[in-house]
Amino acid sequence: MENIVLTIHLILALGLIGIVLLQRSEGGGLGIGGGGAMSGRSAATALSKVTWILAVGFLITSLTLTIIAANNSGGNSVLDLSSGDLTAPLDTAPAIDPNAILVPDLGALGTSSDTAPAAATGDAPATPPATE
């Protein structure tokens, strides 16, 4: 049932887009500038009637899909679906070795301020060599 209503909803949406794009622009926003939606009496063309029909159908299918989704939820909340134990994800975290060195030993790099850490560890220099 939900798939049928959803298919009709998508067809109505595409039809509504197409009909609106086919209509003639009257040159004014909100009907300002001649006989638009804000005037006392506008011309009821076939395109405007089809637009109204498609818009009403779109709203009806939107409400129908909302009602179907509410019935399918069964009154369950996202919070009801959880086990209630908020510490469970913390138990699955990897254990940290207390003997592991988390901060590098900066004293082993040297005490001189002009010694670069890269040179002290034997890695490549931080700046690339000059090209000729």
C-alpha positions in Angstrom: 0.0 0.0 0.0 2.8 2.4 1.0 4.7 1.7 -2.2 1.6 2.4 -4.4 0.9 5.7 -2.6 4.6 6.7 -2.9 4.6 6.0 -6.6 1.5 8.1 -7.1 3.1 10.8 -5.0 6.2 10.9 -7.1 4.2 10.9 -10.4 2.1 13.8 -9.0 5.3 15.7 -8.0 6.8 15.3 -11.4 3.6 16.3 -13.1 3.2 19.4 -10.8 6.8 20.5 -11.7 6.1 20.0 -15.4 2.8 21.9 -15.3 4.2 24.8 -13.4 7.1 25.1 -15.9 4.7 25.1 -18.8 2.7 28.1 -17.5 3.3 31.6 -18.8 5.1 34.0 -16.5 3.1 37.1 -15.8 6.1 39.2 -14.9 5.3 40.1 -11.4 6.1 38.5 -8.1 3.0 37.5 -6.2 0.8 38.8 -9.0 2.0 42.4 -8.9 1.9 43.8 -12.3 -1.3 42.5 -13.8 -4.0 40.0 -13.2 -2.1 37.4 -11.2 -3.0 35.4 -8.1 -3.6 38.5 -6.0 -6.1 40.2 -8.2 -9.8 40.0 -7.7 -10.5 37.7 -10.6 -7.9 35.7 -12.5 -8.3 33.9 -15.7 -9.0 30.2 -15.0 -7.0 28.4 -17.8 -6.8 24.7 -18.3 -3.2 24.7 -17.0 -4.2 26.5 -13.8 -7.0 24.0 -13.2 -4.6 21.0 -13.8 -2.1 22.7 -11.4 -4.8 22.9 -8.7 -5.8 19.3 -9.2 -2.2 18.1 -9.0 -1.5 20.2 -6.0 -4.5 18.9 -4.1 -3.5 15.3 -5.0 0.0 15.9 -3.9 -1.1 17.2 -0.5 -3.5 14.2 -0.1 -0.8 11.7 -0.9 1.6 13.6 1.5 -0.9 13.3 4.3 -1.6 9.6 3.5 2.1 8.8 3.5 2.4 10.5 6.9 -0.5 8.5 8.3 0.9 5.2 7.0 4.3 6.0 8.4 2.8 6.8 11.8 0.8 3.6 11.8 3.9 1.5 10.8 6.0 3.0 13.7 3.8 1.1 16.2 4.2 3.7 18.9 7.8 2.8 19.4 10.3 5.5 20.2 14.0 5.5 19.4 14.7 5.6 23.1 12.4 2.6 23.6 14.5 0.6 21.1 17.7 1.2 23.1 18.5 -1.2 25.9 18.7 1.6 28.4 22.3 0.8 29.3 24.2 3.9 28.2 27.6 2.5 29.3 27.6 -0.4 26.8 29.5 1.3 24.0 32.2 2.2 26.5 32.9 -1.4 27.3 33.7 -2.2 23.7 36.4 0.5 23.5 40.0 -0.8 23.1 42.0 -1.0 26.3 44.9 1.4 26.6 48.2 -0.1 27.8 49.2 1.9 30.9 52.9 1.2 30.1 52.6 2.7 26.6 54.4 6.1 26.1 51.6 8.4 25.0 53.8 11.6 24.9 57.2 11.5 23.2 60.2 12.0 25.4 61.4 15.5 24.4 64.5 15.2 26.6 66.0 12.6 24.3 65.9 15.0 21.4 68.5 17.3 22.8 68.5 20.4 24.9 69.8 22.8 22.2 67.1 25.0 20.7 68.8 25.0 17.3 68.6 21.2 17.0 65.7 20.2 14.8 63.7 17.2 16.0 63.9 15.6 12.5 67.7 15.7 12.5 67.8 14.3 16.0 65.7 11.3 15.1 67.4 10.6 11.8 64.3 11.4 9.7 64.4 13.5 6.6 64.8 17.2 7.1 61.6 19.2 7.6 62.4 21.6 4.7 62.9 20.2 1.1 66.4 20.7 -0.4 66.8 23.7 -2.6 66.4 23.1 -6.3 68.8 24.7 -8.8 
